[in-house]
Amino acid sequence: MQLINQSEIQKRIDRLKDQELYIHLELTMGAYAAHLDSSKHSASTFITNAVIQYSHGSISGEGPYRIGLKMSQGWVYSEGLTHYEESETDRLIMAGHDSQGKLIVSLQLSREPF
């Protein structure tokens, strides 16, 4: 994965708008390691292969980045994104990693299920 290039991600977001897409959205804050340290508060969110369609999407921030996708009945919002998969041309795959390289957040969009 490469560090996010904000203008490249905006272009990819724009190319995918107004289409039915599959989304994968994941957030984990110690959920995989809480058993090693009981003082950590474990939290996670996971949704995969739900179908969305957005009319407007944008990336903002100075890094880590935020992405908002405006749908007819609400929003999808993800914050803390740092990297994207540059070799993917048909899917938008982004992730946020902490200072130790551990996954914190993942946002993925595709015309095909994951």
N, C-alpha and C positions, 0 to 999 in steps of 0.2 A: 504494500500500500504506500501511497505517496501523501505528503502533506497536502492539505486542501489548497487548490488554486481557486480562489473565489470566483473569478470571471468564468473559468471553465465549468464550475458547478452551476453557476447561474444559467449558462447556455444549455446545459443538460436538463436542468429543471424546466426551462422554457420549452425544450423539444418534447417533453413528456406531458405537458399540460393538455387539458381537454380530452384525455384518453382514459379508458378504464385500465387501471393498473393494480397490480398486487403489491401490497406493502408488507414489509417486515420491520417492526419497530421493537427494540429491546433496550432496557435500561437495567443495569445491575450495580448495586452499591453494596458490595460485600456478600451478596447472596451465595456465592460459591465458596467463600472462605470464612464465614461466620463461625463455623464449627471449630476453627483454629483459634479464635479469639472471641470469647463470649462478651467482651465489652463493646464489640462493634454491633451497630444496628444494621441488620440485614434488610435490604429492600430491593425489589425487582419488578419489572413490567415486561410483558412479552405479548406480542400479537404477530401473527404471521398468516400470509395468504388471504388477508381481508382485501376486498376490492374497494378502491377509492377512485375518485376523479376530482381533480382540482382545477380551478379556473385561474388561479394566480399562485405563484410560488416565488419565494425569495430566500436568499442567503444573506446573513448580515453578521456583523461582529468583526473583531480583529484577530480572532483565533484564541481559544476555541470558538467555533462558529455556531450560529443558530439558523435553523431552516423552518419556515412557516409555509404551509400549504392550505390555501383557502378553498374550502369545498362549499357546495350549495347549502349544506346543513351544519357548518361548523369549520373547525380548523384541526390540522395536525401540526404539532409543533415539537421540535427536537432541538436540544441545546447541548453543547459540549463536544461537537464534532471536530475532529482534528485531521482525519485521513480519508482518502477515497481510493477506490480501485481504478487505476488509470487504464488498465487494459480492457476493462469492461466497456463495450460501446453500446450495447442494447439495454443494459441495466445500470442503474445508479446505485452504487454500493458505497456507503460512508460509515465511518466508525469514529468513536472518540476513545482515546487511550489515556490512562493516567501517566504520571511521571515514571512509573515502573513498567510501562508498556502493557498494562492489563486493560482489557476491554471494559469500558464504562457504559457506552451507548452505541447503538447501531441503528441506522435508518437505511432501508433498501427499497427501491422501487423497480418494478419490472412489468413488462407486458405479459410475461409467462409466470406461473407459480414458482415459488422457491422450493 
